[in-house]
Amino acid sequence: MLVTLRNYGQLNATFGPAAGYGADGIAPSVLRALSWICALQGAFIEWVGPDRLIVRLDFSGPELSEQEKRQLVEDWLVLLNRRYVLEDDTEVMPAVSVRLIEEVANLGPGAEGEAVLLQDLTWQADYRRDIALAVALHDQLDKGHIEVARSTIVPGDDPDCVIYHELVLQLSAASSFPASDLPLWLSALQRLGMTRLLDHTLLHTALDQLIADPELTLACSISLQSAACDLWWNSLFERLESDPQLATRLVVQIAMPVPVLNTAPAEAFCQRLRDAGCSIAFDGFGSGRCNLDFLLAVKPAIVCIGEYHAYLDARKESPDIWSDEVIDALQALCRAAIPHVVIIERREATKAAMHGVDGNWSLYRGRAGQHRGHGQLRSRERALQRAAS
């Protein structure tokens, strides 16, 4: 496997050479920590660049099938994208990619993040802050303090009728942090490009709940950054393809606020989910830097119109709430583009406020007060144990 620390340059530029790390800075120390973890798991390490190394696994035991090998690589992804605590108590989050060697055309030196060394270095304070927020999120995940809850999706003309449920994250009562911190942490993950581990955990949690309740239809939102048919999702697609009835009760929502220039991987990802039997939704349409071409290419079954402009940007002091005219215009655009369901994100909407919504087209999300806890996120220990063995 080729293991690459994708935020090598950002870490070095932001934190710089620090006490206890010598002249090479924090990022090489993170890479050394990754190599030690791999070596302790019984792997053989070969350094091939300042930000990457080859990890050779020992397959001298019983021969593994191709499916078992893919699952093993996915488990290593989970293992290596965890939080690292360094010697001087500096905590950073690695952005690690893992690839099978036969899939890699060029193993040359990387240092992919060096391009971030710009004249204006004010971004470094933001990066340092976002890393701290990401560390806080993963710390709460490791402690089991982040739970999943369900928000109801109801028709605009019949708020007592539940169409399906949406899986949402919330802090448990055991957490020492206020509930308002969770959106800040999630925003930081988006900006850092580190949403994939959380999305992986969340989607598998959704499948576990669908298995436990055969009558449940559940929606689960993941970042557009995660939407690609790669090693992260081997086990997900295997679970869906082995149980088509399970897939028909899963709605995968692609969160839109993150701009992506090349949408081809996301289009292929959505198509594979659709082929497996899942429904596709776009979440927060209009709230970020949306790509209308992407909407027309995928043609999702559901479009959720964001009520807040740039609501994932935690640096804004207050969200800008759209007027009814703007929401009506976005709704008309979605109706013209895809003749399917449109959801307006108004969790606090009252029956009186819903009278102007066409029930044939529009749904409302349930109120925030209707969220009820439904357990912790799916444990990562099983994947970690498999990688260790």
N, C-alpha and C positions, 0 to 999 in steps of 0.2 A: 504494500500500500504506500502511496505517496501522501504524507501528512504535511500540510502547508499552514503556517500561521498567517492568515490573510491580513490581519491588522498589525503586522510587524512594523511597518514604517510609521503608522499612526502612533503606536505605543512608544517607539523610540523618540519620535519628534515631540510628543506631548510630555512624557515623563523625563526624558533625557537620561544621561548618565546619573545614577543615583548612588548614594552611600551603600556599600555592600555589593555592588554589582560591577565595580571597575569601570573601565572606559567604554565597555560595549553596551551598557544601559540595561533597561528592564526587559525589552523584547527578547533578546537572546536568553535571558534567564527563564522567561516563560517557555521558550522552545526547549531549553534544557529540562525544565520540569516535565514537559510533554514526553521527552525522550526517556526520562527516568520512569515515568508511569508505564510507558510501553515496555521498557526493559524489565520492570518488576512483574509484568504480566507474562514474561517469558518470550518476548519478541527480540529479534536481532535488529540493531539500529545502524543505519548508514547515512551520514550527513552528506547532502548533495547541494547545499546552498545555505545562505545566511538565514533563510526563513522556512526551510523545508528539509525533510529527512525521509528516507525510505524505511519502512517498518516491515520486516519479513517475519511472518508468523510461522510457527513450527507445526507443520501438518504431518509429522511422522507417525501419529496415531492412526486410528481408523480413517479411511478416505472419506472426505466430505463431498456431498453433492454440490452442484452449482448453487442451488437454493440455500443450502446451509452456509456456503461461503458468502453469499450476498447478505444473509442475515448477520453473519459475524462482522462484516464490514459496517453494517448499519449500527450494530451494538458498539463498535469502536467509535463511531461518530458521537454517539450519546456519551460515551466515557470521556472523550477528549474535549468536548465543548462545555465542560463544567468550570466552576470558579477555582482560581488558584490564589493562594495566600502566600506571598513571598516573604523573604527573611526579615525585612524591615517593616513588616505589617502593611506594606502596600498591597492592595487588592486590585486585581485587574481581571477583565473578562477576555479570554482568547476567542478569536473568530477562526475556527479550525475547519479546513476542508480535508476530506479523506477520499482518495481515488484508488481504484485498482491499477496496478502498474500497466497492464495491457491496454488500459483506456487512456494513458498519458502519452502524448506525442513528444513532448519536450520536458526533460527533467533538469534543465539547466538552472543556474542561479536565478533566484526570483527577486526578493525584496520588493514585492508588488506595491506596497504602500508608500514607497519613497516619494512618489509623485505628490504627496500631500504637503511637502515642504514648500510653503508659499511665502510670499513677502508679508502678507497680513497674517499674523499668528494668533489672532484673537480666537480662532476656532479651537485652539488648544485648551482654553478654559472650558469651552463647551464640551469637548471630548472627555476631559478629565471628569467633569460633572456627570456626563452620561455614563461613563464607566462605573462611577460610584453608584448611580441609580440601578444599573444593570446588576451589579454585585448585590445590592440590597434585594432585588427581585429574586435572584437565584438563591440567596440565603434563606428567604422565606419559603421558596420551593423546597429546599432541602429539609427545612424544619416542618414541612407539612402544613404551613399556615396559609396557603392559597387554596381555596375551595372552588368548586364549580357549582353554579346555580342555574336555574332555568327561568327565562323570561318568556311569557306567552305572546304569541302572534295571533291577533284577533281581527276579524273583518271590520271595516269601518262602519258597516250598518248593523252589526250584531256583536258588540263587545263581550258578550257572555259566551260566544262560541270560540273555542280554541282550534286554530288551524294546525299549528305545530308549535314546538318549543325551541327556543334558542339557548344554547349553552353559553354562559357568561362566567367570567372570573370574578372572584371577590376575596377579600381578606377575611380570615376566620377571626372569631372572637379571641383566640389565643394570641394573635399578633399584637405586638406593642406599637405598631404603626397605625395611623389613621387611615380610614378607607380611601380618602382622597389621594393617598400616595400611589395607589396602584396604577391609575391612569398615567401618572408621571413616569413610572417605571416602564410601562408598556411603550410610551412615546420614545423613551431613550433607546429601547431595543430597536424600534423602527429606524431611528436615525443612525444607529450603529450598524444596522444590517445584521442583527443577531437574533432574529425572531424565530429561526428555524427549529431550534431545540424546543422552545415553548409550543410552537405549532404542532410539532411531532407528538408531544405529550398530550396536547389538547385533543387532537383528532383520535388518538387511540383511546383516550378517556371516553369520547363520544361513542366509539364502537363498543366499548365495554358496557356502557349504559343501554345501548340499543339491544345488546344481547340479553341483558338482565330484564328488559321490559319489551316483550314482543309487540306491544300495542303502541309503542312510542315512535313518533317521527321527530327528528332532532336536527337542528341547524348548528353549524360550528364555523366560526369565522377564523380564517388564517390570513397572514400577510401575503400580498402579491410577491414579496421577496421569496416566499417559500414555494411558490407555484412552479415547479419544474420536475420533470420525470427523471429523478436521479436517485442515488443510493439512499437518501433520506427516507424514501417512501416504499422501499421494497416490501416490507412486511404489511404496510397499509393496503397496497394493491392486492397482495396475496390473500389478505383477510376478506377484502371486498369481492374478489373474483371467486373465492371459495364459497361465498354465501350471497348469491344475488339478491335474496329477499332482504338481507341486511342493508345492502347498498341502496335499495329503493326507499329506505326510510331515513337516509342521510342527505342533508342539504349542506353542501360545502360552500361557504360564503368567502369570496375573495375580497379582502379589504383593499380599497382603492387609493388611499391618500399618498402612497409612495410612488413617485414617477419612475417608470421603467421604459428605456428607449427601445429595447428589443423584447417584444411581447410574444415572440414565437414559442419559447419554452413554456410560458404560461398557457398559451392556446393549446399546446399539445397536452399539457397537464389536465386542463379542463376537459379536453376531448376524451382522455383516458378515463377520467372519473365518470363522464357521461356514458361511455361504453360499458363501464362496470355497473351502471344503473343508478348512479347518484344524480341529484339535481344540482345545478350550479346557480349561485346567487352572487351578485355584486353588492358589496356592503359599503355604505358611505359614499355613494355616487354623487359627484358634485362637490364633495367636501375637500378634496385634495386636488392634485394635478391629474385629473382623469384623462383617459385616452379614449375618445369616441370611437376611433377605429377598432380598438380592442373590444369595446362593447358590441360593435356590429359584427366582428369576427367570431366572438364566442356565442353571442345571442343567449345569455343566461335565462333561466326560467323565471328568476326573480331579480328585481332591482330595488335596493334599499337606498332611498334618497336621504342624504345626510342633512340634518336640520342645522348643524353648526358648521360654519366655514372654518377650515383648517383646525378642526377640533382636536387633532392629534398633536398639535404644536403646543407643548406645555409652557413654552416661553412667553406665550401671549397672556396678558393679565386677565383678559376675559374673552370668551368666545363671541363671535359676531353671529347673532341669531338672524336667520333669513326672514324676509317678509313673506307673507302668503303669496304675493305675486311671483316672487322668485321660485318658490316651491312649486307653484302651479305650472310655471314655464318648464321646469325640470321634469315634472310629471308628464307634461304633454310631449316633451322630447323623448322620454322613455317609451311612452305609448306608441309614438310614431316609429321608433327604432325596433322595438320588439313587442309583439302583442301578448304580453304576459302580465304577471302580477307586479304591482308597484307598492312598496312599503314606505310609509312616511315615518321617520324616526322621531316620534313624539311620545316619549314614555309617560309623560305626565298629562297626556291629552284626556279631557273629560268628554262625556257623551255630548255635551253641548258644543264642544269644539270640533266634533267629528261629523256634524250634520252636512257639511258641504262636500264630503268626500264620496266619490262614486264607488259604491260597494262592489260593483262588478270588476273594478280594476285595483282598488287600493286596499291595503291592510294597514293596521297600526301595530306597532310593537306594544307589548304589555307595559304597564307602569312599573317603575323601579321597585315600588313597594310590593309587587307581586313576586319578586325573586324569593325563592326558597333554596336553602342549601341542599345539595345533592351529593355530598361527599367530597373527598380530596381528589386532586389530580392523580391520574394513573401513576403508580410508583415506577421509578426508573431503576429500582434495584434489580429487577429480573434481567434487564439488558446488561447491567453492570456485572452481575454474577456470571452471565453467559460469557462475556468478554474475558473475565478473570479466569474462567475454566478453560 
